[in-house]
Amino acid sequence: MPNNQSEGMLEDFLLSLIPYAARSFAKKAAEEAIDKKFGNYIPEHKSKAVAHTYLAWQHVPGNPLEAAIRVKSFEVKEQNVFVEWLKAFFGAVAA
């Protein structure tokens, strides 16, 4: 995990930065998509499905993760060293 404390992927970390109600709603939508055979993601990628479901509802739907971070689709309530690193890294990549 990017924070070197929790297990998971980048999406798991980013999901921890959005409001609980939004995360819960996106999770329910992703699960229902599987139940109704509208989706076919593998269980290991559930957090990716949830994160991108949430991103589909933002001002620019479907932004890639780096763009979503730049436009503040994820809430950061405090200074976060990892988030600052992400901004610097993706800014360098985009340049």
C-alpha positions as CSV (number, residue, x, y, z in Angstrom):
1,M,0.0,0.0,0.0
2,P,1.3,3.5,-0.8
3,N,1.1,4.6,2.8
4,N,3.4,1.7,3.9
5,Q,0.9,0.9,6.6
6,S,-2.1,-0.8,5.1
7,E,-2.5,-3.6,2.5
8,G,-4.0,-3.0,-0.9
9,M,-3.6,-1.0,-4.1
10,L,-3.4,2.7,-4.9
11,E,-7.2,2.7,-5.3
12,D,-7.6,1.4,-1.7
13,F,-5.6,4.3,-0.4
14,L,-7.5,6.9,-2.5
15,L,-10.8,5.4,-1.5
16,S,-9.9,6.2,2.1
17,L,-9.7,9.9,1.1
18,I,-13.3,10.2,-0.1
19,P,-16.4,10.7,2.1
20,Y,-17.6,7.5,3.7
21,A,-21.1,7.9,2.3
22,A,-19.8,8.3,-1.3
23,R,-17.4,5.3,-0.9
24,S,-20.2,3.2,0.5
25,F,-22.6,4.1,-2.4
26,A,-19.9,3.5,-5.0
27,K,-19.2,0.1,-3.4
28,K,-22.8,-0.9,-3.5
29,A,-23.1,0.2,-7.1
30,A,-20.1,-1.9,-8.1
31,E,-21.4,-4.9,-6.2
32,E,-24.8,-4.6,-7.8
33,A,-23.2,-4.4,-11.3
34,I,-21.7,-7.8,-10.6
35,D,-24.9,-9.2,-9.2
36,K,-26.9,-8.1,-12.2
37,K,-24.2,-9.3,-14.6
38,F,-23.5,-5.7,-15.8
39,G,-19.9,-6.0,-14.8
40,N,-17.2,-8.7,-14.7
41,Y,-14.3,-7.4,-12.7
42,I,-12.3,-9.9,-10.7
43,P,-12.7,-9.8,-6.9
44,E,-9.1,-8.6,-6.5
45,H,-10.0,-5.5,-8.5
46,K,-13.1,-4.5,-6.6
47,S,-11.4,-1.4,-5.2
48,K,-10.5,-0.3,-8.7
49,A,-14.2,-0.7,-9.7
50,V,-15.3,1.2,-6.7
51,A,-12.8,4.1,-7.2
52,H,-13.6,4.4,-10.9
53,T,-17.4,4.3,-10.1
54,Y,-16.9,7.2,-7.8
55,L,-14.8,9.1,-10.4
56,A,-17.6,8.6,-12.9
57,W,-19.7,10.9,-10.8
58,Q,-17.2,13.8,-10.7
59,H,-17.1,17.1,-12.6
60,V,-15.0,15.4,-15.3
61,P,-16.4,11.9,-15.4
62,G,-13.8,9.1,-15.7
63,N,-10.7,11.1,-15.0
64,P,-7.6,8.9,-14.7
65,L,-6.3,8.7,-11.2
66,E,-3.5,11.2,-11.6
67,A,-5.9,13.8,-13.1
68,A,-8.5,13.1,-10.4
69,I,-5.8,13.8,-7.8
70,R,-4.8,17.0,-9.5
71,V,-8.4,18.3,-9.6
72,K,-9.0,17.3,-6.0
73,S,-11.6,14.6,-6.6
74,F,-10.2,13.0,-3.5
75,E,-10.4,14.9,-0.2
76,V,-7.2,15.3,1.8
77,K,-8.0,16.6,5.3
78,E,-4.4,17.0,6.4
79,Q,-0.9,17.4,4.9
80,N,-0.1,14.0,3.5
81,V,3.5,13.2,2.4
82,F,2.3,10.5,0.0
83,V,-0.3,12.8,-1.7
84,E,2.4,15.5,-2.1
85,W,4.7,12.9,-3.6
86,L,1.9,11.8,-6.0
87,K,1.3,15.4,-7.1
88,A,5.0,15.9,-7.7
89,F,5.4,12.6,-9.5
90,F,2.4,12.9,-11.8
91,G,3.3,16.5,-12.4
92,A,6.7,15.5,-13.6
93,V,5.3,12.7,-15.8
94,A,2.8,15.1,-17.4
95,A,5.5,17.7,-18.1
